[in-house]
Amino acid sequence: MNSGDAEAAAASKKARCKKEKKKKRKDDCGAAEASAADEEIVHDKKRKKQLQQKKNGDDVAVPNRKTTLAGQIARAATVFRIDEVVVFDSNSSVENSGDDVESGARFLVRILQYLETPQYLRRRLFPMHNNLKFVGLLPPLDAPHHLRKHEWSEFREGVTLDGDRSMGTFVDVGLSKNVLVEQMLEPGKRVTIAMGTNRDITTACKRKIVSPSSPRDEMELYWGYKVRYASNLGGVFSDSPYKEGYDYIIGTSEHGKIISSSELILPSFRHLLIAFGGLAGLEECIEEDRNLKGKGVDDVFNTYLNTCPSQGSRTIRTEEALLISLQYFQDPIRRAG
């Protein structure tokens, strides 16, 4: 091969190599673009999934937060031995739209009633309901009437059962056997049973149904709270379960009088009511109540107090106000006898 042919062959080889490199770069670029497009699709799917999860999380969070609030109120009521919790609607125009949809007040009433009920009676007294979905996450009240199966108490809460009425009515009191009472009662009714000290739970030993106040009156045991719903603030007072009503009513607000707990003097009373408003306060509740039209706080309450002066936050949540105020009133109530 002469020198001219060698130079021509070298030039041809160089051209082929250049062409192959250019094609490879083009293929690599195309593959990179396809990979980027695939990655973008994956990222887009992930974003959509995250947005959907966030939306579903928001749907779950609302009833979950409301349930947690109810649990905090129930704990406060139990710790401070409250006899009655009245939940009123600040907006009486709100109506329930179905069995699984309740107004905030109705929702709260259901959860409070459920938590106050001894755990062994809940299945019989509370059918499945959408608003009870998260109650299993709440801490127990651990009240004296929430007895374990192995514990003996001179009083127990029970629920009447269906069945043979020839000897009386059988009652489930959370023990290994149902107990018998003489009265003929319809099934599904919650009752307080005097168990005494005789641990014989056979039918040979009949028990007695007593007033729910008996454990407190006879043994000074705290026996839970009653729950009542009121459509407005006025209904809290007018629908009182006590014949003589509430003989002393206290309203709490940041606009109330500031009196230290040690200086507060309460009169002797039988039924004391302490009222708490929502974020807008009790003043707005009075304005929106047609039955209280034209009245002011001094007309509705015997005393209107600020139990947390110099607060650092612009607002105090209801569950916070409960703990602060119930502790504030402990000594004045004790002094009132």
CORZIRA-V961108 format. One record per helix or strand of 2 or more residues. SS is the DSSP state (~ for helix, > for strand). FROM is the first residue (numbers start at 0). TO is the last residue. If there is no record, write none. Layout:
((SS;FROM;TO) (SS;FROM;TO))
//
This chain:
((~;2;78) (>;83;87) (~;103;115) (~;118;124) (~;129;131) (~;134;136) (>;154;159) (>;168;171) (>;178;180) (>;189;193) (>;206;209) (~;213;218) (>;225;229) (~;232;237) (>;247;256) (>;271;274) (~;281;287) (~;289;291) (~;296;299) (>;302;304) (~;317;335))
//
